[in-house]
Amino acid sequence: MSDTITFGQRPLQTIDTNVRVELFDPPMCCPTGMCGPTIDPALLDVNEMILALQNEGIGVVRYQMASHAQAFANNRAVLDLVRTKQLAALPITVVNGNIVKVGAYPSLGEVRAALNGQTQ
């Protein structure tokens, strides 16, 4: 569920209290990785997946190690994977608190199945 802080009629900040999908990204040149002269098609797919999930009201958050180090440190399972497999572990996808994919981005179908408590 989201809480909106308002001032008069204008919302100032939306706080998503229902994040259900977390993506722990490998180091990238920008927050989405969709920058530079060539764009990785996998990152385009991830962006489309995120937009589709958000349009369904599902909270999605992305973390990069350089700018969101605390998110990595706060998730013990993610931190253990990064310590063990180093950068080969990334990206790591967490759905409803459970790691569902390591070393590659999931498909939209994989995320939906995990959201429904199913395995593919």
TANORHU-V567792 format. One record per residue. N is the residue number from 1. SS is DSSP state (H for helix, E for strand, L for the rest). Layout:
# TANORHU-V567792
n ss
N SS
N SS
This chain:
# TANORHU-V567792
n ss
1 L
2 E
3 E
4 E
5 E
6 E
7 E
8 L
9 L
10 E
11 E
12 E
13 E
14 E
15 E
16 E
17 L
18 L
19 E
20 E
21 E
22 E
23 E
24 E
25 E
26 L
27 L
28 L
29 L
30 L
31 L
32 L
33 L
34 L
35 L
36 L
37 L
38 L
39 L
40 L
41 H
42 H
43 H
44 H
45 H
46 H
47 H
48 H
49 H
50 H
51 H
52 H
53 H
54 H
55 H
56 L
57 L
58 L
59 E
60 E
61 E
62 E
63 E
64 E
65 L
66 L
67 L
68 L
69 H
70 H
71 H
72 H
73 H
74 H
75 L
76 H
77 H
78 H
79 H
80 H
81 H
82 H
83 H
84 H
85 H
86 H
87 H
88 H
89 H
90 L
91 L
92 E
93 E
94 E
95 E
96 L
97 L
98 E
99 E
100 E
101 E
102 E
103 L
104 L
105 L
106 L
107 L
108 H
109 H
110 H
111 H
112 H
113 H
114 H
115 H
116 L
117 L
118 L
119 L
120 L
